[in-house]
Amino acid sequence: MKPSKLKRHLTTKHSAYANKGRSYFLLKKEEYLRQQNLIKGTASIPEKAMRASFLAAYRIAKSKRPHTIGEELLLPACIDIVEEMLGKEAARKIAKVEEMSSDLREQTSDKIRSSVAFALQLDESTDVAKCAQLLAYVRYVDNTNIVEDFLFCEELKERTTGADIFDCLNGFITSEGFQWENCVGVCTDGAAAMTGKKSGLVARVRELAPLATFTHCFLHREALASKKMHPELNDVLQTAIKIVNAIKAGALSSRLFTSLCTEMGSEHQHLLLHAEVRWLSRDEEWCAKLAYLSDIFTHINVLNESMQGPSSSILTYMDKITAFTSKLKLWRSRVEKGVWDMFPSLCGVCANDGELIRDTVHSHLGALIQKFHEYFPDIRGRSEEELIDVASDRSLQLLFRESKSLGQFWVFVAKEYPTLGAAALKVLWQEMEEYLGVQGSYAVVTVALLFV
């Protein structure tokens, strides 16, 4: 920083400014400082806009309002209020929320367009306002990993047929410049409008994406597998449902039930299926069956929750299903031996544990095992030769231990073993459960739509 060296640098590197006076350089310094302040202020706006968007989405979700209220009413109203109270400059900053949303959506679309392939996950559901919403999520390769993102949520104006769902999906795919031939998988809930062979969504997508694999949501399959029930247990369940509906149908019934629980000194003040109340206490056998249903449904709910979450794959889901099926077999064998500790509610209701309904429980567990085998067949691998090479490669074994996810590992393997890698990635691309779609309640969907 010696003056002589600074002068030499000025005359040799910036000779055009060598004869400028001191005032010129002072002016340049002021311009530089103004630019710094402008950059700092511009950079802070997206952060504030992000926080403001989160707060607004949180309020909408907390009040259980439709997500569209944010973009159609809340944001325009905020812009009008801020412009009136603080001026147009402040209103322009509020508008950055919407600009940021568009920018994030464009970034996601760019990544999908540059990905070698992508898979879709679709779920059509009706919100509290009785509007049909089509939610779509996407799985694609981003750099060295497979990632999941929210794609869009569109309202189906009238009908929800396979043609209507396809038109909505195809319109978005076309408008964003995605290529149908790059679609390698579509996961749906198995409804007729989705899977119809002639006019369903699957049939229409297959015409544009012949290489795509169509899968039935794991959670829906689990629900179907659990639906098979012994006639005696089904009668108990239907009676319990009628009792619950009778109590919940009117405000007076609910209040009377709460008062009854209070008088009885019950731990809970609202409807409790296992409570020893008069209209639930028919006979010991009926209560035992109801208690067993509560226990087995609890186990199934635990399985359901374990399969919910992003960045999972068919392999992890099959591991959980296989483990649960093994538990069912174990429980069935223990029932034969008179061991009932895996059903705590049943043990609490019956003086002789579950011996009163042994045959019914044994039959129901057997039916569950059979249905889980039907809905979740074993997956067989291919490309055996490359698989042997991969299994024998110590460098890949080390990479597998260090990788953060299966997707990241197989994206790397596909570069050296393209046949096996492509087969593995096609499996991992499949979105085997609609956790994100099921999770698309207003709390989640509202946040997703405001930022994506």
Order of alpha helices (4+ residues) and beta strands (2+ residues): alpha-alpha-alpha-alpha-beta-beta-beta-alpha-beta-alpha-alpha-beta-alpha-alpha-alpha-alpha-alpha-alpha-alpha-alpha-alpha-alpha-alpha-alpha-alpha
